[in-house]
Amino acid sequence: MAGTAYVDPAVYGQVLQIQLERGEAGIDQTAAAMIAMIHSGAASARVQDFARRRGLDHRSQGVAPHLFELLKSHVRFRPDPKGVELLRHPDQLVTEIDAEGVAYGDCDDLAMLGASLCLAVGQDAALIVMAPPGSSVYQHTYFAHVTSMPGYPKGHLTMIDPQECEFLGMERPSSKRKAYPV
């Protein structure tokens, strides 16, 4: 076993510990846990209300730019403890943003919040994991808004990585990428 993923106890009252396999299998296990939390967040009244109050709307063609700016403005990077993959529920992040104006989390937390907000307003999303150039190890996660608007190919991905990229749709160079439909 390579590592452990923990679900944030502040939301669930206890730590859910998941032993992870090494390599691709561990990445897939982590993505599965993240996708479950994304769906839980999207179904949450707190996340749905946050999306509504922040002006996200499924009919708007501006969902991706709005999400990019919202997350860039209100989520700050904080790494997980060394040797631990801590997954923070989207409910917790929106609660922190509402109370303090900002929430803290790593790229996984930011990606889960963004994808949850997409789903909460009836849009599709995907998780993207990537390995930087020269590495075969996946080290970064972000999300994509899956576009189904007129004028775009069905399933067009608009990459949203406000932690690492200055502009909507930009991607960091990578040696490999993997997408998980949410």
C-alpha positions in Angstrom: 0.0 0.0 0.0 1.3 3.4 -1.0 -0.6 5.9 1.1 -3.7 6.8 2.8 -6.6 9.1 1.9 -8.5 10.7 4.8 -11.9 12.3 4.5 -12.0 15.5 6.6 -13.4 14.7 10.1 -14.8 18.2 10.5 -17.6 17.2 8.2 -18.2 13.6 9.1 -17.2 13.6 12.8 -14.7 10.8 12.2 -11.8 10.0 10.0 -12.5 7.7 7.1 -9.2 6.1 6.2 -8.7 4.5 2.8 -5.6 2.5 2.1 -4.4 3.2 -1.4 -2.6 0.9 -3.9 0.6 2.1 -5.5 0.6 3.8 -9.0 -2.4 4.0 -11.3 -4.6 1.9 -9.0 -4.1 4.4 -6.1 -4.8 7.3 -8.4 -8.0 5.6 -9.5 -9.0 4.9 -5.9 -8.4 8.6 -4.9 -10.4 9.8 -7.9 -13.3 7.5 -7.0 -13.3 8.9 -3.4 -13.2 12.4 -4.9 -16.0 11.8 -7.3 -18.2 10.4 -4.5 -17.6 13.6 -2.5 -18.3 15.8 -5.6 -21.7 14.1 -6.0 -22.4 14.5 -2.3 -21.4 18.1 -2.5 -23.6 18.8 -5.5 -26.6 17.3 -3.8 -26.0 19.3 -0.7 -28.5 22.2 0.0 -25.5 24.3 1.3 -23.6 24.0 -2.0 -26.7 24.5 -4.1 -27.6 27.6 -2.1 -24.0 28.9 -2.4 -24.1 28.4 -6.2 -27.4 30.3 -6.5 -26.3 33.2 -4.2 -23.0 33.5 -6.3 -25.0 33.8 -9.5 -24.1 30.4 -11.1 -26.9 29.4 -13.4 -27.2 26.3 -15.7 -28.6 28.5 -18.5 -25.7 30.8 -18.5 -22.9 30.4 -21.1 -20.6 32.0 -18.5 -20.5 29.1 -16.0 -16.8 28.3 -16.6 -15.5 31.9 -16.4 -17.6 32.6 -13.4 -16.4 29.5 -11.6 -12.7 30.3 -12.5 -13.0 33.8 -11.0 -15.0 32.7 -8.0 -12.5 30.0 -7.0 -9.4 32.1 -7.8 -10.8 34.9 -5.5 -12.0 32.7 -2.6 -9.8 29.6 -2.3 -6.2 29.7 -1.1 -3.7 26.9 -1.4 -2.8 24.9 1.7 -0.9 21.6 1.3 -2.1 18.5 3.0 0.0 17.2 5.9 3.1 15.3 4.7 2.2 11.7 3.8 -1.6 12.2 4.0 -4.1 12.8 1.2 -6.8 14.9 3.0 -10.0 15.3 1.1 -12.2 18.3 2.3 -15.9 18.2 1.5 -17.3 21.0 -0.7 -19.8 21.8 2.2 -16.9 22.7 4.4 -15.3 24.9 1.8 -18.4 26.9 1.0 -19.1 27.3 4.7 -15.6 28.8 5.2 -16.0 31.1 2.2 -19.4 32.3 3.5 -18.0 32.9 7.0 -14.4 34.2 6.3 -14.5 35.2 2.6 -11.9 32.6 1.9 -11.4 28.8 2.2 -8.1 26.9 2.3 -7.3 23.6 0.6 -5.1 21.9 -1.9 -5.7 21.2 -5.6 -7.9 18.2 -4.8 -10.2 20.3 -2.6 -10.4 23.1 -5.2 -11.2 20.6 -8.0 -13.9 18.9 -5.9 -15.5 22.2 -5.0 -15.5 23.4 -8.6 -16.9 20.2 -10.0 -19.6 20.1 -7.3 -20.7 23.6 -8.2 -20.9 22.6 -11.9 -23.1 19.6 -11.0 -25.2 21.7 -8.6 -26.2 24.0 -11.5 -26.9 21.2 -13.9 -23.6 21.2 -15.8 -21.2 18.4 -16.4 -17.7 18.2 -15.1 -14.5 16.1 -15.2 -11.6 15.7 -12.9 -8.1 15.9 -14.5 -4.9 14.6 -12.9 -1.6 15.4 -14.4 2.1 14.6 -14.1 4.6 17.5 -14.6 7.1 17.3 -17.5 9.8 14.8 -16.8 7.8 12.9 -14.2 5.6 9.9 -14.4 3.9 10.6 -11.1 0.5 12.3 -11.0 1.0 15.4 -8.8 -1.8 17.8 -9.6 -5.6 17.8 -9.9 -7.9 20.3 -11.4 -11.4 20.1 -13.1 -13.0 20.9 -16.4 -16.4 22.2 -17.3 -17.9 19.9 -20.0 -19.5 22.1 -22.5 -22.6 21.2 -24.5 -23.3 24.7 -25.8 -24.2 25.5 -29.4 -21.0 26.2 -31.4 -18.9 23.8 -29.4 -18.4 20.1 -30.0 -20.4 18.0 -27.5 -18.2 17.1 -24.6 -15.7 20.0 -25.2 -13.7 20.5 -22.0 -12.9 23.9 -20.7 -10.0 23.4 -18.3 -10.4 25.3 -14.9 -7.3 25.4 -12.8 -7.3 28.7 -10.8 -4.6 27.4 -8.5 -1.9 27.0 -11.2 -3.1 29.0 -14.2 -3.7 32.7 -14.6 -6.4 32.3 -17.3 -9.4 30.1 -17.9 -8.7 27.3 -20.3 -5.0 27.2 -19.7 -3.2 24.0 -18.8 0.2 23.5 -17.3 2.6 21.4 -19.4 2.5 17.7 -18.5 4.1 14.4 -19.3 0.7 12.7 -19.0 -2.9 13.5 -18.1 -5.9 11.4 -17.1 -9.5 12.6 -17.1 -12.3 11.1 -15.0 -15.9 12.0 -16.0 -17.9 13.2 -12.9 
